[in-house]
Amino acid sequence: MKRSLSDKEREETLSEAETMVGMADAAIKELESVLGNRRVNLPEEHAVRFAQDVFLYLRDQEQKVKEALSDSLRSGE
């Protein structure tokens, strides 16, 4: 049984998604600055790049949630 979210629940979830997108962006930028440090060895660089990929994926997923919620709030579904 599929239950629709109330407008309040959509707004709260949208706010959380916006926060998560912001946090993922900050993490991606921080990891990029770590890569700019020339003292990072190759295994560390691979780990940092993997972490960046994870955050990019999470940011993209949260962005999709954010867009879907924004659309549903606009259309009043």
BATOR-881618 format. One record per residue: residue in three letters; x, y, z of N, C-alpha, C, O, CB in turn. Coordinates in steps of 0.05 Angstrom, whole numbers, plus 5000, padded with zeros to 4 digits. Each point is the difference from the previous one (the first is absolute). Glycine has a CB too. Example, Ala and Ser with C-alpha at 12.3 -4.5 7.8 and 13.67 -1.06 7.14 Angstrom:
BEGIN
ALA526448865156498250245000501850245000502150005013494149775012;SER503150444961501650245001498550225014501050225004501449654953;
END
This chain:
BEGIN
MET501749775000498350235000501850255000501650045018494749715006;LYS503450414956501650244997498650245014497750064995504249774961;ARG499650305062498950235015501350254990502550014997496749705043;SER499250494954501150264992501050155024499049985022497950034939;LEU505150155034501050185021498250245002499150114980505649735013;SER495050265031498550255003501850234991502449964996494949865043;ASP501650414957501650234991502250065021502250074992493850124983;LYS503349795050502050055021502349794999502350085002494150125027;GLU502949554967502149794997501750054976502449965000494649715023;ARG501750414955501650064975501950235005502349994992493949854980;GLU502850375041501750235006502449935018502250094995493850214999;GLU503449545026502249915019502049834985502450035003494449985035;THR502249814945501849824985501650164980502449944995494449685011;LEU501950584981501450174981502350155015502250034989493550024983;SER503750055051502050155015502349815007502450094998494150215021;GLU502949464989502149805006501749944975502449975002494749845035;ALA501550164941501549944975501850234992502349964991493949754994;GLU502850545019501750234993502450015018502250064991493850194995;THR503749685040502249995019502049794991502450045000494650115037;MET502049614955501849784992501550084975502449934997494549745023;VAL501850464961501450094975502350195008502249984990493649964982;GLY503650255046502050195009502349865014502450074996494150275008;MET502949475013502149855014501749844981502449985003494749995037;ALA501749904940501549854980501850184984502349944995494049735002;ASP502650574995501750194986502450085016502350024989493650154987;ALA503749895050502250085017502149775003502450064999494550245026;ALA502249464977501849775002501649964974502449955001494449835031;ILE501950264946501449974974502250214998502249944991493649884987;LYS503550435029502050214999502349955019502450054994494050274994;GLU503049595036502149945020501949784990502450015002494550135035;LEU501949654951501649784989501750104977502349914996494249765017;GLU502550524971501650114978502450155011502249994989493650054983;SER503850105051502350145011502049815011502450065000494650325012;VAL502249394998501949795009501649904976502449965003494449905034;LEU501950114940501549914977502050214990502049944988494049794999;GLY503450525019501950224993502549995016502050134993494150154994;ASN503949585035502349975017501949804987499349764997498150355045;ARG504949974950501849834985501349785017501449834989499550564982;ARG498649615055501149795017498249765002500749815015501650555011;VAL495549644960498249765000501349784983500650054977495250255030;ASN504549475005501149774985497849874983497650065003506049875033;LEU497249894946498249884981497649855013497850044992506149934977;PRO496649865051497749865012498050205013497649964999505449645009;GLU498150615005498250205012498550154978497650065003505649995035;GLU498150014940498650134978497749834989497950114995506450134993;HIS496249505009497849834991497750005020497750004992505749714984;ALA497250285049497950015021498450264999497650005002505249695027;VAL498650534968498750264999498350024975497750105001506150115024;ARG497249704952498450014975497549825003497950074990506350024983;PHE496149685039497749825005497950155017497649994994505449605002;ALA498050535026498150155017498650224985497750055004505349845036;GLN498550254943498850214983497849884983497850124997506550145003;ASP496249514987498049874983497549935016497850044991505949784980;VAL496750095054497749935017498450255006497550004997505149625023;PHE498750604987498650245006498650124976497850115002505549985034;LEU498049884940498750104976497549844994497950124993506550014989;TYR495749615022497649834996497850085020497750034993505249594991;LEU497850405042498150085020498750274994497650045003505049695031;ARG499150464958499050274993498049984977497950135001506450085015;ASP496449634964498149984977497449875008497950084991506149884979;GLN496149845048497649875010498350195016497550014997504849555003;GLU498950605018498650195016498850224982497850105005505349815034;GLN498450164940499050214981497449904987498250154996506650024996;LYS495249575001497649884987497650015020497850074992505149634979;VAL497650245054497950015021499150295002497550055001504549565024;LYS499850574977499450285002498250104977498050135005506349945020;GLU496549864951498450084976497249875000498150144994506249914981;ALA495549705033497449875000498250125021497650054995504649534990;LEU498950485038498450135021499250284993497750095004504749645030;SER499450424953499450274992497750004979498250165001506549985008;ASP495549674972497949974980497449945012497950114993505549744974;SER496649965053497449925012498850225017497650025002504049504998;LEU500150645012499050235016498850214982497950125006505649795029;ARG497750134942499050204980497349914989498250164996506549984993;SER495149605005497649904987497849935021497749954993505149874970;GLY498050185063498149945021499149715002497949955010500650514984;GLU503249364997499349715001500349905028499549775006502050174948;
END
